């Protein structure tokens, strides 16, 4: 060999003839079963190949590959392994000159076939399979970076290579994927086909460029489909963990998009298959780097929400095509529910990978798909279920959401429909809305500290609340939306279907408003609201059950105990603690300890709740007024605003209907509704405040309402125009008219009704 190698290096032009001679000898020895000589010839070829790197090596390589092919075609396992080992050595050689005519199609096919070997002897079978894996690894190394070679990423090659690797990966007993950068395996592990396969698979994926990812992942999806491997989940998850960890991080979104497309393609497959794909998506999203979902963020969520809607439809109809014909697949409701839960978890997982601004877009996107009460007055069961699923998705998206500006986190376009949902009769929907609000308002992780309302804490310093100074944006937010939030807290306490979780969430919401968004004015409003809740619990007109009345009393006690310690006014704290002590002795069922437990001990009826067991508005006004709080505002009882949402939800009680709140309705609104504003039911201070509020609401209504609706008001014969005019203008001065006025009896001026086309408008008003 030394002489032969020296000769080949001295006269490289003879290399092709040397290769041809060795090839001819080896072919003759294989045919005559002289395997010793075969091994000698292959050893000679290998050594010459390793030693010679001249430009004329191409022809020698052709002889070499011809001999490797001859060995691989043999039915003797030892020759197959010998040929594979020689090919692997060749694959590790970097050639100086390109080859234009070399083909590796046979090697891809043969090595793939060896990966599926079913040889009787298990030890030999393992060796053949490992040889096949090494051979595929060699083909990839040899061709992946050489543009002149056959494109190994073509589907015709990938459809053989990837399933062969997955077949061997699946045959192993391990179920957990290795870490992204596995440590050097021991010698024993190197002998395992599974370990070797995983290394080969990782190497293949690591070499994939942007345009090749799809061709590498598609055979994986097809293999999992063909062998029903989605349902077990563990193997599919393991495969995609390997994929996500092995490819370049900037390509992660391509894999996710392929999975989403595959999920759509399997829309009518069984729930277990779809759930398996969704679970894989969940794992893939968790591995993907932040923001790697790519530019089509909303399309990702649109696909998932579409699958959620389809699953609900399947659950309700009982079949995939909406019919119950013989032969259609029967839907299993519990499997569909498992799928729905998996989709919701996946939505949350995707949201966690997004930056804040994209998460906001997703929140608005999901909210736009939720049916708001009033638009559909009586929601059918399917719509209600989808509404619940979308809200659960929104809960996942908002979990852990952090923002410095509440105006951007909760804009009007998002907050108003969200609060409208809190007026529905469905207790599950109301609870989900509260969870969303809590997630968005909690910016300092205070929410868990308000989760325990089961006892009145004498010293809230143990909670270690994080309280920051209220920013200018926070003040603006509360000026704009504070009254809406108070109103929905009040109405939430008023609901007969509210349970323990609702009241605990409402307490948390009050607590978060106090530590996250409270200035002096907000504190006063929250105290007034709490006292109004106490009055609500005392009232028998609302028909609240005993549990609800006790729960509202307990909620008010727990919150006043919190807010008095946050304001640090000693006299205020003293009054609150005195009332709580009296309750502990006389009527403990009005405190959280006896109400918010698994088996509350409540009386059959609530009577004679008066005197020292009540928090007194006059006393609180007096003690807070001495500390600089607005006594006039404190002395004014809180009355919730009632707006269009109540009309849309069609759930006003008689007491609400005759309340002193303006209701400018788009239909069936007469002068009587507005005239009832003049009923003298409260003291003069309350009247002034409510008068201002009425005017504000009417002005806002005419600013925001569509032109057609305002025109309909003006054209209707009984539209309450006189009452509206009285609100807009003092009675001592009649409203001006573009067409002037005419005199009537008793020396008073009267508006003259003239056609619009005769009116004279200022130039600035004409467009």
N, C-alpha and C positions, 0 to 999 in steps of 0.2 A: 504494500500500500504506500510505503514511503517513496519507492521508485516511481510508482504510477502517479502519485500526487505531484512529484517533482516534474515528471514528464508533462503532465497536464498543465502545470503552471508555466513551464518553459515554452510549450507550443499550444497555446489556447485554441488555435484553429483546429487542432485534432480532437477537441473535447467532444464535439458532436459524434465523431466516429467511435470514440471510446464509449459514449453513452449508448450508441446503437448496438455495439457489440455486447455490452453487459446486458442490455435489454433482451437481445436475442438469446443469450445463454440462459437468462433467468426464465424466459418463457418456456424454453425447452426443459429446464429442470422442474418447473411447476407441473408441466404436462406429464413428466416421468416420475412425479412424486419424490424427487430428490431434494427434500426440504432443507437439508444441511447446506447444499450449494446455493439454494435460494437465499438463505440467511446471509451467506458470504457475499453474494452479489449485491444484496440490498445494503449491506454494511459498506461495501465499496462505493456504491452510488451515493450513500449519505455522506461519506467522508469527502468525496470529490465535490459534492454540492456545497458543503460547508467551507471548503478550502478555496474554491474558485469563484471569483466575482467579476470576471472579465465581461466585455460586451457581448461576446459570442456564447454566453451561457444559455441563451434562450432555447437553442436547439437541444442542448443537453437536458434542459428542464422538460422538454416535450417527451424525451425518452424516459426520464424519471417518472413523470406523471403517468405515462403509458404503463409502466411497471407497477406503480401503486394501484392503478385501476385494475390491473390483472390480479393483484393480490386480493383486492376488495371483492372481486367477482367470485373468488374461490369460496367453496362451501366449508372450508376448514377455518374454525375460529382463530386458530393460532396465526394463520396467514392474514386474516382480516385485521387482527390486532397489530401484526408486524407492519402491514401497509399503512395503517392509521398512524402508528408511531413515526414512520418515515415522513408522512405527509405533515404531521405537526411540526417536525424539525424544519421542513421546507417552509412552512407557513411563517416561522419566526425569522426567516431570512429577508432582509430588505434588499431588493434587487436594484441594480444601478440603472438598468434600461427597461423601458416599458414593453409590454407584450400586447400586440393588437389582436391576436387570434386565439388566445387561450380561453378555454371554457371550463367552468366549474359546475355546470349543471348536474353532471353525473355524480360528482362528489356530494353535492347537497342532497340529492335523492338517496344515495347509498348510505350516507351517514345518518340521515333521518330514519331510514329503514332499520339500521342497526340499533338506533335508540329504542325501537319498538320490538327488539328481539324477544322471541318466546322460546329460546333454547331450553331443552329439558333440564340440564344441570344448572341449578340456581347460581352457583359460583361462576360458571362460564357465561351464563346469561348476563350476570352483573358486569363481567369484564367486557363483553361485547357492547352492552349499553353504554358503559363508560367510554369505550373507544369511540362510539358514535358521537357522544357529547363532545369529546376532545376534538374529533374531526370537524364538527360544526363550528366549534370555537376557532379552529385553524382556518376554515374557509372564511369566516367573518374577518379575522385579522388580516388575511391576505387580500381581501377584496374591498374592505370598507373604505379605505383611504385612497384607492387607486381608481381614478375616474375612467381609465381606459379598460378596466376589467368589467365583467358583467356586474350590473347593479344588483347587489345582494338584497337591497331594500324592495325590489319589485315584488308584488303580491305572489307571483309564482314561486319565489324562493321563501318568502316569509311564511306563506301558508304551509310550508313543510318544516321549516326550522322551529318556529314558535310552538306549534302543537307537540313536536317531539320533545322540546324542553319541558313543557307543561306536563306531559305524560310522565316524565321521570320525576318531576317535582311533586306530582300528586302521589306517586307511589311511596314516598317517604312517610314515616310515622310522625314526623314533626308537624305541628300545626301553627307554631308561631314563627313569624319572620324574624330574621336576624336584624341587628341594628343597621342603620344606614351605612356605616363604615365598619364592617365586620373585622374583628381582629384576626391575626394569622391563625388559620385552622391547624389543629394538631395533625400528625401523620395519620392517625386513625380516622379522623374526620375526612381527610382527603380521599380516603378509599370509598367514601359514601357517594353513590350516584346523586343523591339529593343535594349534598353540599356542592359537588362539582357542577351540577345543573344550575344551582342558584348563582354561582360565580359566573358561569357562562352567560346566563340570562342577564345578570347585572351588567356584564361587559358589553353585551349586545345593545342594551338600552342606553348605556352611557355613551356609546358612539353615535347614537341617533341624532341627526340634525333636525332642524325645525320641520322641514318638508317630509321627513321620514317617520315621524312619530305615529301618524295615522296608520301607516302600513304595518308598523310593529304592534300596535294595540288592537287593531281589528281582528287578527287571528286569535288573540286572547279572548275577546268577546265571543267569537264564534265557537271556540273550544268550550267555554263555560256554558254556552247555549246547548251545544250538541250533546254534552255529557251531563246536563241537568245539575250543574255545579253551583248555580246561584242560590238554590234553596238551602244548602248546608251553610252558606255564608263564610265559614271559616277559611276555606281554600280560596274563594274568590277575593276575600279581603286580603289574604296573604299575598296573592298574586299582585294586587294593585298597590299594596304597601311596597313590594319590591320595585314595581314600576315607578311609583312616585319618588322613592328614595334614590333611584338610579338615574333617571333622566335629569337633564339640566333644569334647574328650578324655574327658569323663565319660560319653559315649555309646559309647565304644570297645567295651565288652563286648557291646553289642547286635549289632554287626557280627560279632564272634567267635561269638556264639551262633547267628546265622544260618548262618555257615559250618559250624559243627558239625552243625546240623540238615541242611544240604545234603549234608554228608558221609554222614550216616546214610541220607539218601534215595537216595544213589548207592552203597549197600553192594554191590549186585550188578552195578555197572558195572565196566569194565575197570580193571586196576591202575593204568594210566597216568593215567586220569581221577581216580581217588581220590588218587593221588600228587600230582597237580596241585593238588587242593583242599588237601591237607595242606601242600604247600609254601606256598600262599597263607596258610594258618593260621600257619605258621612266621613269615612276614614280618609278618603282622598282629600277632602276639604280641610281636615284637621292637619294633614301633613303639608299641604300647599302653603307656600310662604304668603305673607300678608299682601293682599292686593293682586294675587296671581290668578284670580278668577278671570281676569282679562277685561277687555273693553265691553263685552256684552253682559254686564252684571245683571241688568234687569231681565235679560232673556233667561238667565239661570233660574231666577226666582219665578219667572213666568212659567217655565216648564214644570217646576216643582208644584206651583199652585194649581196648574192644570191637572197634574196627576192627583192632587188632593181632591179636586172637584170631581174627577172621573171616579175615584174610589168611593166617594159619597154617593154618586149616582148608581154605581154598581151595587153598593150595599142596599140602597132603597129599592131598586128595580129587581134585584135578585139574579140578574144575568148580564152578560157583557154587551148584548145587542138590544137590550130593552124589551125582549120578548121572552116568552116562557115555552118556546117550542121544544119538542122532544129532541134531544141531542145537544142542546145548548149547555154550556158549562154552568154548574150550580155555584153560586157565590157563597162563600163562607164568611158570615158577618164578622166573626172574631178575627179572621185573617185580614180582612179589609181594615179593621180598626188598628191592628198591629202595623199595617202599612202606613196608615194615616199618622200614627205616632212617630214612625220612622221618618216620614217626610218632614214633619214638624221639627224633629230634632236636627235633621239635615239642614233645614232652613236656618236654624240657629247657628249651626256650625259654620255655614257659609258666611253668615252675617259677622261672625267673630273674626273672620279673616279680612274684613273690609275696613278701610279708614272711615272716620266719623262721617265725612260728607257723603260718602256712598251709602253708608248705613241709613242716613236720613232719607236719601232718595228711595231706598227700599221700603222704609216705613211708610212714606207717602204713597208709594206704588201699591202696597198691600191694602192700605186704607181705602184707596180708590176702588178696590174690588169688593169692599164690604157693603152689603145692603143696609142702609141706615133706616131705622124705623120711621114711618111716616111716608116714605116713598112707596113702600109696600106696607100697607096698614096691617094686614094679616099675613105674616110670613108663613109660607108653606114649610113643611118639615124639612124638605131638602135644602131650602134656602137657609133655614135656621141652623142646620148642621154645618153647612158651608161657612156661615157667619161665625160659628163657634170655632171651626178649624182655622179660619183666617185670623181670628183674634188670638188663638193659641200660637199661631205663627208669629204674630206681632209681639206677643209676650217674649218669644225666643229672641227676636231681633232686637228688642229694646233692653234685654237683660245685659247689664254691664255697660250700657250706653253712657258715655261721659261727654258733657258739653259745658262750656262756660257761659253760654248765652241762652237763656230759656226762650227768648223770642224766636230764635232760629230752631231750637229743638221742638218747640210746641207752637208753630204758627197757627193762625186762625183756621186755615184750610184743613189742618189736621186735628186741632183741638175741638172744633165745633162738632164735626161728625162723631168724634170719639165720645164727647160728653152726651151727644144725642143718644148714643147706644146705652148710656147709663140710665135712661128713662124706660127701657124696655121691661116687660114683665118677667123676662127670663132671668132667674137669679144667677145662672152660670155666666151669661153674657155680662151682667153687671160686675161680677167678681173679676172676670178677665179684664174689663176696662179699668178697674181699680188697680190691678197688678201692673198694667201698662203705665198708668199715671205714676205709680210709686217708683217704677224703674227710671222714668224720665226725670222725675223731680229729685231723686236721690243722687246727689253728686259727690257726697263725701262718705258713702258707705254707712249711713246712719240707719238705713232701713231695718237691718236685723235687730237693732237695739230697740225698735218699737214693736217687734213681733210679739213680745210677751206683755199682754194686757191683763194677765190673770191676777195681778196684785197691784195695789197702789204703792209706789215706791216713795218712801219718806225722804230719801236723799237721792236725787237724780244724778249726782256726780259719779255714782257707781257705773252709770251707763257710758261714761266717757264720750259724750257727744262731741262731734266736730262742728263748731259753729263759726262761720265766716261772716264778716261784715257784708250786709246786703248791698250789692252793686247797683249802679244806676240802671243797668239793663234789667236786673231783677225787679227794681221798683217799677219800671215801665211795664214789665210783664204783669205784675199784680194789679197795677192800675187798669190795665186793659182786660185782664181775664179773671181777676180775683173774685168778682161777684158771681161769675159763672161757676167757679169752683165751689164757693160757699153754697151756692144754690143746689148743686148736685150732691154735695155732702148731706145737706138737709133732706133732700128728696130720697137719697139712699137710705137714710135712717127711717124714713117714713114708710118704706116698702114693707108690706106684710110678709113677703116671701124672703126678706133678708134674714140670714142666719148668723151663726157665730163668726164664721170666716169673714162675712161682709163687715160686721162691726169691728172686728180686729183690723181689717184693712182700712176702714174709715178712720180708726184711731191712728194708724200708721200714717195716713195721708195728712191728718191734722198735725201730727208731730213733725212730719217732714216740712210742711209749710211753715211751721214755727221756727225751725232751725235753718232752713235753706233760703226762704224768701221773705222773712218777716222784718218789717220796719214797725215803727210805733203805730201807724195807722192800721196795718195788717193785724197786729196783735189785738187792737181794740175790736176789729171786725170779727176776729176768731172768738174772742170772749163773748161778744154779742151773739154770734152764731151758736155757741155752746149753750148759752142761756135760753136761746130759742128752742134748742133741742130739748132742754129740760121742760119747757112749756109744752112742747109736742108730746113728751112722755106723760105729762099730767093730764092732757086733754083726752076726753073720752069720745069726742066727736069723730076722730079719725078711724075708730074701730080697730086699733092696733091690738094684737094679742098680748097677753100678760108678759110673755117672754120678751117680746120686742120692746115693750115699755120699760121693763126692768133693764134690758140691755142698753137702751138709750140713756137711762139714768146712770148706769155704770160707766158708759162711755164718757158722759159729761163729767163725771167725778174724776175718772182717770186723766182726762185731758186738762181739766182745770188744775189738778194737782201738778201736772207737768208745766203748764204755762205760768202758774204762779211762781214756781221756782226759777223759771227762765227769766221772768221780769224782775226777780229779786226785790220785790216790794214786801217788807216784813208783815205789814198789816193785811195785805192781800193773802199771803201764805197762811197767816193765822186764821183768817175767816174760813178758808178752804179746808184747812186741817181740822178746825173745830167741827165743821159739818160732817166731814168724813168720820171723825171719832164718834159723833152721835149716831151716824148710820151703822157703824160697827157694833154699837151696843143695842140699838133698837130695831133697825131694819137692814140687816146685812145683805139682803137680796137686792139692794140697789147699788152694790159695789161689785167690782169685777171678780173678786174672790169667789163669790157664790153664783155668778151668772155665766162667766166664760170658762166653764168646766164641762166635763163630759156628762155629768148628771146634775144639772142645776137644781137647787132646792128653792122653789118659787111658791108663793101663795096662790090660791085659786083666783084671787082678784086683788087689784090694787085700789085701796080706798084710804082716804084721810092721809095722803102724803103731803104734809104741810109743816109749817113752823121751822124748827131748828134743823130738820133733815134736808132742807132746800138751800141752794145757793141763791143769795138775794142780789138782784140787780142793783138795788139802791145802795146796799152796803159796798158792793164791788165798785160802783161808780164813785162813792165817797172816798174809799181808800186809794183808788188809782188816781182820782182827781187831785189828791194831795201830792202825788208824785209827778204831776205835770201832764197826765194823759187828758185827752179831750173829753171833758165830762158831758158836754152836750151830746156828743156822738154815743158815749157809753150809756147815757140815759135813754136813748132812742131804741126801742125794741127792734130786733132784726126781723124783717119780713122778706121772704125770698121773692126774687123776681120771677115772673111767669112770662114766657115768651112763646114764639111760634112752635117751639119743640113740644110744648104741652098740647097745643092744638093738633099737631101732627100725630102725636102718640095717642090722642083721644082718651086720655086717662085723667082728666081733671075732676076733682071732687067738687061738691057744691060749695064748700068753703073756699076753694080756689077760684071758682067761677065768680063769686061775689067779692073777691079780694080787691084791694085798691091798686091793682096793677093794670097797666095798659095792655090790651090785646088787640093789635091791629090785624084782623084776620083778612085773608084774601078772598074768602067767600062767606056769605051769610052774616056779615057784620053790619049791625044797625046802630042807630044813635044811642039806643039803650045801653049798649056795652060801654060806650064812652061816657054817657051821662052818669053811670053808676060811680064814676070817679068822684063825684061830688058828695057822696054819702059821708056824713061826719062821724066816722067810726073810731078815730084816734085823736089824740091830743094835738094841739096846734103845732108843736115841734115836729111830730111825726108827719103831719099834713104837709108842712113845708118841704120836708125831705122827699116825701113821696111825690109832691107836685113837681119838684125838680127832676125826679127820676122819670115821671110820666113824660115830661117834655123831651127829655133826652131820648127816650125810647121812640117817641113818635118821629122826632127829627131823624134818628138813625134809620127808622123804617123807611122814611121817604127818601133818604139818601141812598140806601142799598137796594130797595125793591126795584124789580124790572119796570121799565116804562109802561108796558102793557098793563101791569097790575095797578099802577097809580092811575092810569087813564080809566081803568075799569071802576076804580073808586069814585073818580070825578063824575063819570057818566051815570052811575047808579042813582036812582031817585032818592034813596034813603042811605046815604053814605056817611052820615055823621060829620059833614063838613063844618057845620056850625060849632060842634064841640071841639074839633081839631083847631079851628080858628081861635077859639077861646084859649086853647093851650098855647098857641104860638104868640098871641098878641094880648096885651092887657085889655080888660073890658072897657076901660075909659076911652080907648082909641080904636075905632073900627079899622078893619084891615083895608089897605089901599087896593084899588082895582085898576087894572090897565085901562079900563073904559070909563073911569070916573064913577061918581055916585049920583043917586037921585034922592030927593027928599021925600020923606014919608010923614005921616001924621005925628003930632007932638014934637015937631022940630027935630026929629032924629033922621040921620042919613041911613040909607038902605042900599045894599049892593044891588046893582042892576045886572041881570043875567043877559049877556050878549053873546052872539056866536064868536067862536075863536077867531074866525077870519076877519072880524071887525075890530078885534083888540089891537091896541097900539103898544108894541113892545119896544124897550130901549134897544139901540143897535147892538149893544154887547150881548144881548140875549138871543139875537137872531143868528143862526148858522147858515 
